[in-house]
Amino acid sequence: NAGVMQNPRHLVRRRGQEARLRCSPMKGHSHVYWYRQLPEEGLKFMVYLQKENIIDESGMPKERFSAEFPKEGPSILRIQQVVRGDSAAYFCASSPRRQGRIQETQYFGPGTRLLVL
Amino acid sequence: KQEVTQIPAALSVPEGENLVLNCSFTDSAIYNLQWFRQDPGKGLTSLLLIQSSQREQTSGRLNASLDKSSGRSTLYIAASQPGDSATYLCAVIDGSSNTGKLIFGQGTTLQVKP
């Protein structure tokens, strides 16, 4: 059973370009979380999605950031018109949430390191 | 608002030493607390998860304790090895959460010298 997959592992963008980060959850997991780790800071929650639904986006910046988790395919975190302050490691985690339990372990992917020049 | 703090921010010990990492949280109402390990440039590996009804969990040389009433958890590493060098993160699921989002501390960066 493969773990959580994220790609690309490293992404370089120039200011103003778009960044698309992909996350494939573990098999059988239909719940995805995105977290951001800014340089010299801890991980911060961004968004929580279930298949085809955004459940909690309270940690997402109001502008330029969006996320989706379609019925088929990976979850996508999209950053439009990137700025230098978006440079960070972006981690995705998945969870089975059996019987709706929120206490389930989250399994993390290796992260995507975004560098904005 | 739940906040998680880890002390110390960095720790350097000689190989073989037993050590304790500390984590505190401001609101004792949590679902669980989890300790992770993060190697440079890598993702997070879950080490131990303690549910709110539990007091401790053990895995090999690692032992994590939870005292909800005082808002504290400790991660005990016995007989440390150079391979234990990494950043250790503690995270909680706040009791008011209905989404399961994790709230992380800043981490303790551990260096074990041979």
gemmi code that builds the backbone of each chain (N, CA, C; Angstrom):
import gemmi

chains = {
    "A": [
        ("ASN", (0.860, -1.191, 0.000), (0.000, 0.000, 0.000), (0.890, 1.233, 0.000)),
        ("ALA", (0.905, 1.936, -1.118), (1.758, 3.111, -1.225), (1.294, 4.158, -0.248)),
        ("GLY", (2.230, 4.973, 0.194), (1.897, 6.054, 1.099), (1.305, 7.225, 0.345)),
        ("VAL", (1.211, 8.357, 1.034), (0.699, 9.574, 0.414), (1.742, 10.075, -0.589)),
        ("MET", (1.290, 10.359, -1.791), (2.200, 10.815, -2.843), (1.964, 12.298, -3.105)),
        ("GLN", (3.056, 13.012, -3.247), (2.959, 14.415, -3.621), (3.894, 14.687, -4.782)),
        ("ASN", (3.434, 15.474, -5.704), (4.329, 15.910, -6.780), (3.927, 17.277, -7.279)),
        ("PRO", (4.915, 18.040, -7.762), (6.323, 17.659, -7.758), (6.930, 17.773, -6.364)),
        ("ARG", (8.083, 17.236, -6.161), (8.758, 17.366, -4.871), (9.376, 18.754, -4.729)),
        ("HIS", (9.828, 19.295, -5.827), (10.392, 20.648, -5.830), (9.793, 21.401, -7.009)),
        ("LEU", (9.462, 22.664, -6.762), (8.841, 23.487, -7.793), (9.422, 24.890, -7.712)),
        ("VAL", (9.905, 25.373, -8.823), (10.441, 26.734, -8.877), (9.544, 27.550, -9.796)),
        ("ARG", (9.107, 28.675, -9.309), (8.258, 29.561, -10.093), (8.786, 30.993, -9.971)),
        ("ARG", (8.520, 31.786, -10.994), (8.818, 33.204, -10.940), (7.573, 33.938, -10.445)),
        ("ARG", (7.802, 35.081, -9.862), (6.691, 35.879, -9.363), (5.643, 36.091, -10.452)),
        ("GLY", (4.391, 35.919, -10.084), (3.302, 36.104, -11.032), (2.832, 34.841, -11.725)),
        ("GLN", (3.640, 33.767, -11.655), (3.230, 32.510, -12.279), (2.284, 31.744, -11.364)),
        ("GLU", (1.774, 30.646, -11.886), (0.870, 29.795, -11.121), (1.631, 28.551, -10.642)),
        ("ALA", (1.269, 28.086, -9.452), (1.840, 26.842, -8.932), (0.703, 25.850, -8.673)),
        ("ARG", (0.894, 24.624, -9.149), (-0.087, 23.550, -8.909), (0.601, 22.408, -8.188)),
        ("LEU", (0.095, 22.097, -7.008), (0.671, 21.046, -6.189), (-0.343, 19.909, -6.102)),
        ("ARG", (0.154, 18.691, -6.290), (-0.744, 17.541, -6.338), (-0.509, 16.606, -5.167)),
        ("CYS", (-1.600, 16.004, -4.723), (-1.529, 15.069, -3.606), (-2.439, 13.883, -3.879)),
        ("SER", (-1.855, 12.689, -3.875), (-2.645, 11.464, -3.992), (-2.669, 10.798, -2.631)),
        ("PRO", (-3.850, 10.684, -2.017), (-3.929, 10.090, -0.680), (-3.656, 8.593, -0.714)),
        ("MET", (-3.502, 8.049, 0.455), (-3.341, 6.599, 0.563), (-4.612, 5.911, 0.062)),
        ("LYS", (-4.448, 4.710, -0.419), (-5.586, 3.951, -0.929), (-6.636, 3.798, 0.166)),
        ("GLY", (-7.864, 4.095, -0.183), (-8.956, 3.945, 0.769), (-9.207, 5.178, 1.631)),
        ("HIS", (-8.339, 6.202, 1.504), (-8.518, 7.435, 2.269), (-9.261, 8.454, 1.418)),
        ("SER", (-10.328, 9.017, 1.982), (-11.099, 10.005, 1.226), (-11.074, 11.374, 1.887)),
        ("HIS", (-10.143, 11.548, 2.853), (-10.033, 12.826, 3.557), (-8.612, 13.339, 3.391)),
        ("VAL", (-8.489, 14.589, 2.979), (-7.179, 15.185, 2.698), (-7.038, 16.515, 3.433)),
        ("TYR", (-5.880, 16.712, 4.020), (-5.530, 17.968, 4.683), (-4.291, 18.549, 3.996)),
        ("TRP", (-4.257, 19.861, 3.878), (-3.053, 20.548, 3.390), (-2.517, 21.437, 4.518)),
        ("TYR", (-1.180, 21.387, 4.680), (-0.502, 22.208, 5.671), (0.653, 22.930, 4.983)),
        ("ARG", (1.027, 24.078, 5.525), (2.147, 24.847, 4.965), (3.185, 25.064, 6.067)),
        ("GLN", (4.440, 24.920, 5.687), (5.547, 25.150, 6.611), (6.421, 26.253, 6.013)),
        ("LEU", (6.251, 27.459, 6.552), (7.082, 28.572, 6.116), (8.458, 28.442, 6.750)),
        ("PRO", (9.486, 29.034, 6.125), (10.842, 28.958, 6.677), (10.870, 29.425, 8.130)),
        ("GLU", (11.489, 28.645, 8.971), (11.662, 28.968, 10.391), (10.332, 29.029, 11.148)),
        ("GLU", (9.287, 28.451, 10.587), (8.000, 28.417, 11.284), (7.481, 26.989, 11.342)),
        ("GLY", (6.496, 26.790, 12.200), (5.884, 25.469, 12.308), (4.868, 25.237, 11.207)),
        ("LEU", (4.357, 24.025, 11.161), (3.325, 23.697, 10.180), (1.997, 24.330, 10.571)),
        ("LYS", (1.332, 24.895, 9.566), (0.035, 25.523, 9.801), (-1.003, 24.887, 8.885)),
        ("PHE", (-2.155, 24.578, 9.449), (-3.260, 24.025, 8.685), (-3.736, 25.024, 7.627)),
        ("MET", (-4.048, 24.507, 6.437), (-4.585, 25.367, 5.400), (-6.038, 24.999, 5.075)),
        ("VAL", (-6.254, 23.723, 4.688), (-7.574, 23.342, 4.190), (-7.791, 21.855, 4.388)),
        ("TYR", (-9.067, 21.497, 4.575), (-9.469, 20.095, 4.748), (-10.550, 19.794, 3.719)),
        ("LEU", (-10.344, 18.712, 2.966), (-11.276, 18.363, 1.906), (-11.681, 16.896, 2.004)),
        ("GLN", (-12.895, 16.638, 1.607), (-13.337, 15.291, 1.293), (-13.585, 15.256, -0.212)),
        ("LYS", (-13.818, 14.084, -0.725), (-14.050, 13.980, -2.168), (-15.139, 14.973, -2.605)),
        ("GLU", (-14.774, 15.844, -3.521), (-15.671, 16.815, -4.145), (-16.183, 17.897, -3.196)),
        ("ASN", (-15.662, 17.965, -1.990), (-16.140, 18.976, -1.039), (-14.992, 19.612, -0.274)),
        ("ILE", (-15.040, 20.934, -0.123), (-14.149, 21.645, 0.794), (-14.891, 21.762, 2.116)),
        ("ILE", (-14.313, 21.183, 3.164), (-15.000, 21.161, 4.456), (-14.570, 22.327, 5.335)),
        ("ASP", (-13.281, 22.623, 5.340), (-12.756, 23.686, 6.202), (-11.597, 24.345, 5.488)),
        ("GLU", (-11.747, 25.588, 5.120), (-10.656, 26.315, 4.473), (-10.238, 27.509, 5.316)),
        ("SER", (-10.404, 27.391, 6.619), (-10.141, 28.508, 7.524), (-8.669, 28.925, 7.547)),
        ("GLY", (-7.765, 28.055, 7.118), (-6.346, 28.393, 7.122), (-5.818, 28.872, 5.786)),
        ("MET", (-6.665, 28.962, 4.825), (-6.243, 29.378, 3.472), (-6.201, 30.897, 3.375)),
        ("PRO", (-5.150, 31.450, 2.783), (-5.184, 32.885, 2.473), (-6.410, 33.187, 1.602)),
        ("LYS", (-6.956, 34.361, 1.804), (-8.230, 34.694, 1.156), (-8.101, 34.837, -0.346)),
        ("GLU", (-6.946, 35.224, -0.806), (-6.766, 35.455, -2.230), (-5.681, 34.546, -2.784)),
        ("ARG", (-5.803, 34.207, -4.023), (-4.809, 33.509, -4.851), (-4.710, 32.012, -4.571)),
        ("PHE", (-5.204, 31.549, -3.449), (-5.092, 30.130, -3.091), (-6.446, 29.444, -3.273)),
        ("SER", (-6.399, 28.233, -3.832), (-7.607, 27.427, -3.943), (-7.221, 25.960, -3.866)),
        ("ALA", (-8.192, 25.137, -3.511), (-7.930, 23.700, -3.400), (-9.142, 22.941, -3.897)),
        ("GLU", (-8.872, 21.734, -4.409), (-9.949, 20.867, -4.844), (-9.550, 19.421, -4.629)),
        ("PHE", (-10.555, 18.577, -4.543), (-10.344, 17.129, -4.418), (-11.458, 16.486, -5.229)),
        ("PRO", (-11.213, 16.295, -6.518), (-12.266, 15.792, -7.405), (-12.581, 14.329, -7.128)),
        ("LYS", (-13.689, 13.897, -7.706), (-14.129, 12.513, -7.537), (-13.060, 11.543, -8.028)),
        ("GLU", (-12.433, 11.888, -9.123), (-11.339, 11.079, -9.658), (-10.077, 11.920, -9.685)),
        ("GLY", (-8.971, 11.322, -9.312), (-7.701, 12.032, -9.406), (-7.246, 12.625, -8.092)),
        ("PRO", (-6.079, 13.263, -8.126), (-5.484, 13.764, -6.888), (-6.137, 15.050, -6.399)),
        ("SER", (-5.819, 15.406, -5.177), (-6.174, 16.723, -4.659), (-5.167, 17.724, -5.213)),
        ("ILE", (-5.638, 18.918, -5.530), (-4.791, 19.963, -6.108), (-4.852, 21.193, -5.213)),
        ("LEU", (-3.666, 21.711, -4.871), (-3.560, 23.023, -4.234), (-3.006, 23.965, -5.294)),
        ("ARG", (-3.744, 25.015, -5.564), (-3.379, 25.924, -6.641), (-3.082, 27.305, -6.068)),
        ("ILE", (-1.949, 27.849, -6.467), (-1.576, 29.191, -6.023), (-1.407, 30.043, -7.283)),
        ("GLN", (-2.235, 31.041, -7.411), (-2.141, 31.924, -8.575), (-1.251, 33.116, -8.252)),
        ("GLN", (-0.593, 33.630, -9.278), (0.222, 34.849, -9.160), (1.125, 34.788, -7.931)),
        ("VAL", (1.979, 33.784, -7.902), (2.809, 33.546, -6.722), (3.694, 34.745, -6.408)),
        ("VAL", (3.944, 34.921, -5.109), (4.852, 35.950, -4.603), (5.926, 35.248, -3.786)),
        ("ARG", (7.013, 35.985, -3.490), (8.136, 35.373, -2.774), (7.706, 34.802, -1.425)),
        ("GLY", (6.741, 35.438, -0.793), (6.277, 34.965, 0.515), (5.564, 33.629, 0.464)),
        ("ASP", (5.257, 33.139, -0.743), (4.631, 31.818, -0.873), (5.663, 30.702, -0.807)),
        ("SER", (6.945, 31.047, -0.845), (8.002, 30.029, -0.776), (7.893, 29.292, 0.554)),
        ("ALA", (7.720, 27.996, 0.478), (7.476, 27.199, 1.677), (7.440, 25.730, 1.272)),
        ("ALA", (7.330, 24.876, 2.294), (7.053, 23.459, 2.047), (5.566, 23.226, 2.275)),
        ("TYR", (4.939, 22.589, 1.319), (3.504, 22.320, 1.404), (3.316, 20.819, 1.571)),
        ("PHE", (2.662, 20.448, 2.658), (2.462, 19.032, 2.974), (0.985, 18.671, 2.871)),
        ("CYS", (0.773, 17.489, 2.374), (-0.557, 16.929, 2.302), (-0.607, 15.731, 3.252)),
        ("ALA", (-1.749, 15.536, 3.890), (-1.937, 14.374, 4.750), (-3.287, 13.762, 4.427)),
        ("SER", (-3.378, 12.454, 4.550), (-4.672, 11.808, 4.326), (-5.057, 10.979, 5.546)),
        ("SER", (-6.353, 10.743, 5.653), (-6.882, 10.015, 6.801), (-8.075, 9.198, 6.348)),
        ("PRO", (-8.275, 8.024, 6.958), (-9.442, 7.223, 6.579), (-10.743, 7.728, 7.201)),
        ("ARG", (-10.642, 8.367, 8.352), (-11.810, 8.872, 9.094), (-12.908, 7.814, 9.175)),
        ("ARG", (-12.519, 6.617, 9.646), (-13.496, 5.531, 9.772), (-14.616, 5.932, 10.723)),
        ("GLN", (-15.830, 5.678, 10.347), (-17.029, 6.051, 11.114), (-16.986, 7.516, 11.532)),
        ("GLY", (-16.388, 8.327, 10.730), (-16.357, 9.753, 11.011), (-15.452, 10.156, 12.155)),
        ("ARG", (-14.581, 9.240, 12.628), (-13.734, 9.563, 13.758), (-12.662, 10.564, 13.366)),
        ("ILE", (-12.606, 11.683, 14.063), (-11.574, 12.658, 13.726), (-10.281, 12.363, 14.449)),
        ("GLN", (-10.287, 11.348, 15.322), (-9.068, 11.029, 16.052), (-8.112, 10.150, 15.254)),
        ("GLU", (-8.482, 9.831, 14.042), (-7.644, 8.951, 13.236), (-6.307, 9.600, 12.913)),
        ("THR", (-5.284, 8.773, 12.821), (-3.958, 9.260, 12.440), (-3.989, 9.850, 11.035)),
        ("GLN", (-3.272, 10.937, 10.864), (-3.069, 11.496, 9.536), (-1.706, 11.044, 9.028)),
        ("TYR", (-1.677, 10.620, 7.790), (-0.448, 10.144, 7.167), (0.036, 11.215, 6.193)),
        ("PHE", (1.288, 11.618, 6.391), (1.805, 12.751, 5.625), (2.595, 12.304, 4.402)),
        ("GLY", (2.488, 13.122, 3.361), (3.327, 12.942, 2.192), (4.676, 13.606, 2.395)),
        ("PRO", (5.584, 13.469, 1.411), (6.942, 14.015, 1.540), (7.017, 15.519, 1.360)),
        ("GLY", (5.919, 16.118, 0.885), (5.901, 17.562, 0.733), (6.346, 18.038, -0.643)),
        ("THR", (5.918, 19.242, -0.984), (6.402, 19.948, -2.174), (7.072, 21.222, -1.693)),
        ("ARG", (8.325, 21.385, -2.077), (9.053, 22.590, -1.723), (8.944, 23.582, -2.855)),
        ("LEU", (8.239, 24.682, -2.586), (8.014, 25.718, -3.589), (8.994, 26.856, -3.347)),
        ("LEU", (9.677, 27.233, -4.409), (10.586, 28.374, -4.348), (10.127, 29.383, -5.393)),
        ("VAL", (9.852, 30.578, -4.933), (9.428, 31.641, -5.838), (10.581, 32.622, -6.007)),
        ("LEU", (11.013, 32.783, -7.245), (12.153, 33.673, -7.527), (11.695, 35.108, -7.789)),
    ],
    "B": [
        ("LYS", (-8.087, 30.203, 22.011), (-7.450, 29.625, 20.832), (-6.332, 28.706, 21.285)),
        ("GLN", (-6.356, 27.484, 20.776), (-5.352, 26.497, 21.178), (-3.987, 26.866, 20.619)),
        ("GLU", (-2.974, 26.803, 21.464), (-1.602, 27.030, 21.039), (-0.718, 25.924, 21.600)),
        ("VAL", (0.249, 25.519, 20.802), (1.157, 24.441, 21.193), (2.579, 24.986, 21.213)),
        ("THR", (3.280, 24.702, 22.300), (4.643, 25.200, 22.471), (5.571, 24.036, 22.766)),
        ("GLN", (6.757, 24.072, 22.168), (7.744, 23.030, 22.425), (9.035, 23.652, 22.941)),
        ("ILE", (9.530, 23.040, 23.999), (10.772, 23.497, 24.615), (11.662, 22.277, 24.872)),
        ("PRO", (12.998, 22.358, 24.574), (13.663, 23.499, 23.978), (13.486, 23.536, 22.468)),
        ("ALA", (13.922, 24.595, 21.824), (13.848, 24.667, 20.366), (14.914, 23.796, 19.730)),
        ("ALA", (16.036, 23.642, 20.433), (17.122, 22.816, 19.915), (17.823, 22.148, 21.081)),
        ("LEU", (18.360, 20.971, 20.801), (18.997, 20.179, 21.845), (20.118, 19.363, 21.225)),
        ("SER", (21.281, 19.370, 21.876), (22.406, 18.576, 21.396), (22.900, 17.709, 22.550)),
        ("VAL", (22.975, 16.408, 22.325), (23.374, 15.481, 23.384), (24.376, 14.480, 22.834)),
        ("PRO", (25.180, 13.891, 23.710), (26.077, 12.824, 23.252), (25.310, 11.522, 23.108)),
        ("GLU", (25.797, 10.683, 22.248), (25.169, 9.386, 22.011), (25.043, 8.598, 23.314)),
        ("GLY", (23.912, 7.910, 23.454), (23.702, 7.070, 24.630), (22.913, 7.738, 25.739)),
        ("GLU", (22.771, 9.041, 25.651), (22.059, 9.761, 26.711), (20.546, 9.585, 26.569)),
        ("ASN", (19.879, 9.531, 27.725), (18.415, 9.550, 27.742), (17.976, 11.015, 27.715)),
        ("LEU", (16.903, 11.302, 27.020), (16.504, 12.700, 26.929), (14.980, 12.842, 26.902)),
        ("VAL", (14.546, 14.064, 27.228), (13.114, 14.368, 27.296), (12.826, 15.625, 26.479)),
        ("LEU", (11.841, 15.507, 25.622), (11.358, 16.662, 24.871), (9.998, 17.055, 25.437)),
        ("ASN", (9.764, 18.347, 25.522), (8.548, 18.840, 26.154), (7.601, 19.507, 25.170)),
        ("CYS", (6.327, 19.330, 25.430), (5.270, 19.944, 24.613), (4.184, 20.415, 25.568)),
        ("SER", (3.712, 21.631, 25.382), (2.600, 22.117, 26.197), (1.526, 22.709, 25.295)),
        ("PHE", (0.292, 22.637, 25.748), (-0.829, 23.170, 24.981), (-1.732, 23.957, 25.927)),
        ("THR", (-2.355, 24.992, 25.403), (-3.033, 25.963, 26.270), (-4.434, 25.529, 26.692)),
        ("ASP", (-5.100, 24.704, 25.888), (-6.461, 24.268, 26.212), (-6.446, 22.758, 26.401)),
        ("SER", (-6.836, 22.326, 27.597), (-6.738, 20.894, 27.913), (-7.765, 20.036, 27.169)),
        ("ALA", (-8.730, 20.676, 26.541), (-9.756, 19.915, 25.799), (-9.200, 19.538, 24.433)),
        ("ILE", (-8.638, 18.345, 24.354), (-8.084, 17.858, 23.084), (-8.639, 16.477, 22.797)),
        ("TYR", (-8.640, 16.108, 21.521), (-9.009, 14.747, 21.134), (-7.820, 13.819, 21.287)),
        ("ASN", (-6.677, 14.264, 20.822), (-5.473, 13.470, 20.963), (-4.244, 14.338, 20.762)),
        ("LEU", (-3.100, 13.751, 21.029), (-1.812, 14.414, 20.831), (-0.918, 13.446, 20.091)),
        ("GLN", (-0.185, 13.975, 19.151), (0.652, 13.127, 18.304), (2.065, 13.697, 18.250)),
        ("TRP", (3.036, 12.801, 18.297), (4.434, 13.179, 18.105), (4.877, 12.699, 16.726)),
        ("PHE", (5.568, 13.613, 16.023), (6.085, 13.313, 14.697), (7.595, 13.537, 14.683)),
        ("ARG", (8.211, 12.914, 13.706), (9.614, 13.150, 13.422), (9.715, 13.703, 11.998)),
        ("GLN", (10.553, 14.728, 11.835), (10.781, 15.279, 10.497), (12.274, 15.358, 10.253)),
        ("ASP", (12.728, 14.668, 9.214), (14.122, 14.747, 8.799), (14.277, 15.887, 7.794)),
        ("PRO", (15.469, 16.498, 7.724), (15.673, 17.658, 6.843), (15.218, 17.380, 5.418)),
        ("GLY", (14.372, 18.244, 4.895), (13.913, 18.110, 3.520), (12.942, 16.970, 3.287)),
        ("LYS", (12.467, 16.382, 4.361), (11.556, 15.237, 4.205), (10.185, 15.539, 4.813)),
        ("GLY", (9.311, 14.564, 4.693), (7.980, 14.686, 5.268), (7.967, 14.317, 6.743)),
        ("LEU", (6.764, 14.140, 7.266), (6.593, 13.818, 8.679), (6.305, 12.330, 8.853)),
        ("THR", (6.937, 11.762, 9.863), (6.674, 10.379, 10.219), (6.027, 10.360, 11.592)),
        ("SER", (4.867, 9.732, 11.689), (4.188, 9.651, 12.979), (4.931, 8.678, 13.884)),
        ("LEU", (5.208, 9.120, 15.099), (5.924, 8.282, 16.063), (4.944, 7.652, 17.062)),
        ("LEU", (4.168, 8.488, 17.703), (3.248, 8.013, 18.730), (2.005, 8.888, 18.735)),
        ("LEU", (0.868, 8.265, 18.941), (-0.392, 8.992, 19.058), (-1.025, 8.617, 20.390)),
        ("ILE", (-1.359, 9.620, 21.193), (-1.995, 9.374, 22.487), (-3.405, 9.952, 22.443)),
        ("GLN", (-4.394, 9.083, 22.603), (-5.762, 9.570, 22.644), (-5.992, 10.289, 23.977)),
        ("SER", (-7.015, 11.121, 24.034), (-7.250, 11.959, 25.219), (-7.498, 11.126, 26.476)),
        ("SER", (-7.975, 9.895, 26.296), (-8.271, 9.039, 27.453), (-7.049, 8.253, 27.928)),
        ("GLN", (-5.950, 8.370, 27.193), (-4.749, 7.609, 27.524), (-3.739, 8.478, 28.260)),
        ("ARG", (-2.816, 7.820, 28.951), (-1.786, 8.548, 29.706), (-0.420, 8.447, 29.049)),
        ("GLU", (-0.202, 7.347, 28.324), (1.093, 7.205, 27.671), (1.015, 6.168, 26.558)),
        ("GLN", (2.041, 6.243, 25.695), (2.210, 5.271, 24.625), (3.697, 4.997, 24.497)),
        ("THR", (4.009, 3.765, 24.125), (5.416, 3.378, 24.010), (5.633, 2.687, 22.679)),
        ("SER", (6.808, 2.969, 22.104), (7.223, 2.276, 20.894), (8.740, 2.188, 20.905)),
        ("GLY", (9.240, 0.997, 21.155), (10.694, 0.818, 21.201), (11.334, 1.678, 22.268)),
        ("ARG", (12.279, 2.520, 21.846), (12.985, 3.384, 22.796), (12.233, 4.679, 23.090)),
        ("LEU", (11.063, 4.829, 22.520), (10.279, 6.047, 22.698), (9.117, 5.817, 23.653)),
        ("ASN", (8.907, 6.808, 24.517), (7.754, 6.780, 25.405), (7.184, 8.186, 25.463)),
        ("ALA", (5.889, 8.307, 25.184), (5.236, 9.609, 25.257), (4.187, 9.569, 26.350)),
        ("SER", (4.154, 10.621, 27.151), (3.158, 10.722, 28.208), (2.263, 11.919, 27.941)),
        ("LEU", (1.068, 11.858, 28.507), (0.111, 12.948, 28.332), (-0.538, 13.266, 29.663)),
        ("ASP", (-0.474, 14.538, 30.057), (-1.175, 15.028, 31.240), (-2.098, 16.144, 30.761)),
        ("LYS", (-3.345, 15.764, 30.483), (-4.276, 16.736, 29.917), (-4.558, 17.895, 30.865)),
        ("SER", (-4.683, 17.586, 32.137), (-5.084, 18.616, 33.096), (-4.065, 19.744, 33.175)),
        ("SER", (-2.784, 19.386, 33.021), (-1.744, 20.419, 33.061), (-1.354, 20.890, 31.670)),
        ("GLY", (-1.934, 20.293, 30.655), (-1.637, 20.697, 29.277), (-0.221, 20.377, 28.859)),
        ("ARG", (0.252, 19.181, 29.215), (1.642, 18.842, 28.910), (1.780, 17.423, 28.367)),
        ("SER", (2.788, 17.288, 27.517), (3.196, 15.975, 27.055), (4.715, 15.951, 27.008)),
        ("THR", (5.283, 14.784, 27.266), (6.724, 14.621, 27.121), (7.004, 13.437, 26.218)),
        ("LEU", (8.066, 13.561, 25.461), (8.574, 12.454, 24.651), (9.926, 12.077, 25.224)),
        ("TYR", (10.001, 10.856, 25.699), (11.221, 10.337, 26.303), (11.915, 9.437, 25.289)),
        ("ILE", (13.204, 9.721, 25.039), (13.995, 8.885, 24.132), (15.104, 8.248, 24.942)),
        ("ALA", (15.105, 6.952, 24.988), (16.120, 6.231, 25.759), (17.315, 5.889, 24.875)),
        ("ALA", (18.484, 5.942, 25.494), (19.724, 5.513, 24.824), (19.830, 6.099, 23.423)),
        ("SER", (19.892, 7.414, 23.356), (19.834, 8.105, 22.060), (20.964, 7.665, 21.128)),
        ("GLN", (20.658, 7.718, 19.836), (21.609, 7.316, 18.794), (21.721, 8.437, 17.757)),
        ("PRO", (22.822, 8.502, 17.037), (22.946, 9.547, 16.001), (21.792, 9.535, 14.999)),
        ("GLY", (21.244, 8.362, 14.735), (20.106, 8.266, 13.828), (18.830, 8.892, 14.357)),
        ("ASP", (18.832, 9.260, 15.625), (17.669, 9.952, 16.201), (17.683, 11.442, 15.882)),
        ("SER", (18.780, 11.920, 15.320), (18.887, 13.342, 14.989), (17.822, 13.723, 13.970)),
        ("ALA", (16.989, 14.676, 14.333), (15.857, 15.103, 13.506), (15.131, 16.212, 14.252)),
        ("THR", (14.078, 16.731, 13.642), (13.193, 17.655, 14.335), (11.954, 16.892, 14.785)),
        ("TYR", (11.601, 17.075, 16.036), (10.461, 16.381, 16.624), (9.330, 17.389, 16.828)),
        ("LEU", (8.192, 17.044, 16.286), (7.028, 17.927, 16.326), (5.918, 17.292, 17.145)),
        ("CYS", (5.262, 18.118, 17.918), (4.098, 17.656, 18.645), (2.887, 18.397, 18.088)),
        ("ALA", (1.750, 17.724, 18.022), (0.542, 18.320, 17.460), (-0.678, 17.788, 18.187)),
        ("VAL", (-1.692, 18.635, 18.309), (-2.942, 18.219, 18.945), (-4.111, 18.432, 17.993)),
        ("ILE", (-5.151, 17.655, 18.206), (-6.450, 17.942, 17.610), (-7.275, 18.580, 18.713)),
        ("ASP", (-7.617, 19.833, 18.521), (-8.347, 20.579, 19.537), (-9.730, 19.968, 19.759)),
        ("GLY", (-10.199, 20.017, 20.997), (-11.483, 19.426, 21.337), (-12.677, 20.102, 20.679)),
        ("SER", (-12.476, 21.331, 20.234), (-13.574, 22.044, 19.573), (-13.623, 21.762, 18.084)),
        ("SER", (-12.641, 21.005, 17.603), (-12.563, 20.751, 16.169), (-13.559, 19.691, 15.738)),
        ("ASN", (-14.186, 19.903, 14.611), (-14.997, 18.834, 14.006), (-14.397, 18.409, 12.670)),
        ("THR", (-13.157, 18.852, 12.435), (-12.509, 18.507, 11.177), (-11.240, 17.687, 11.369)),
        ("GLY", (-10.705, 17.643, 12.574), (-9.502, 16.862, 12.822), (-8.212, 17.553, 12.440)),
        ("LYS", (-8.252, 18.858, 12.185), (-7.017, 19.535, 11.792), (-6.040, 19.550, 12.961)),
        ("LEU", (-4.774, 19.374, 12.632), (-3.723, 19.330, 13.630), (-3.179, 20.735, 13.892)),
        ("ILE", (-2.907, 21.012, 15.166), (-2.248, 22.251, 15.571), (-0.867, 21.876, 16.069)),
        ("PHE", (0.161, 22.404, 15.397), (1.534, 21.984, 15.646), (2.288, 22.958, 16.535)),
        ("GLY", (3.257, 22.412, 17.269), (4.267, 23.228, 17.905), (5.360, 23.549, 16.898)),
        ("GLN", (6.314, 24.359, 17.342), (7.396, 24.797, 16.446), (8.455, 23.723, 16.260)),
        ("GLY", (8.459, 22.731, 17.132), (9.414, 21.647, 16.998), (10.645, 21.805, 17.858)),
        ("THR", (11.264, 20.681, 18.163), (12.566, 20.639, 18.834), (13.532, 19.924, 17.891)),
        ("THR", (14.614, 20.618, 17.544), (15.618, 20.017, 16.669), (16.680, 19.342, 17.521)),
        ("LEU", (16.776, 18.047, 17.361), (17.678, 17.223, 18.173), (18.896, 16.821, 17.370)),
        ("GLN", (20.055, 16.980, 17.986), (21.298, 16.473, 17.398), (21.936, 15.527, 18.404)),
        ("VAL", (22.169, 14.302, 17.973), (22.839, 13.314, 18.819), (24.239, 13.094, 18.244)),
        ("LYS", (25.236, 13.442, 19.043), (26.616, 13.369, 18.557), (27.224, 12.006, 18.858)),
        ("PRO", (27.907, 11.429, 17.858), (28.536, 10.116, 18.086), (29.665, 10.201, 19.123)),
    ],
}
model = gemmi.Model(1)
for chain_id, residues in chains.items():
    chain = gemmi.Chain(chain_id)
    for i, (resn, *xyz) in enumerate(residues, 1):
        res = gemmi.Residue()
        res.name, res.seqid = resn, gemmi.SeqId(i, " ")
        for name, pos in zip(("N", "CA", "C"), xyz):
            atom = gemmi.Atom()
            atom.name, atom.element = name, gemmi.Element(name[0])
            atom.pos, atom.b_iso = gemmi.Position(*pos), 0.0
            res.add_atom(atom)
        chain.add_residue(res)
    model.add_chain(chain)
structure = gemmi.Structure()
structure.add_model(model)
structure.setup_entities()
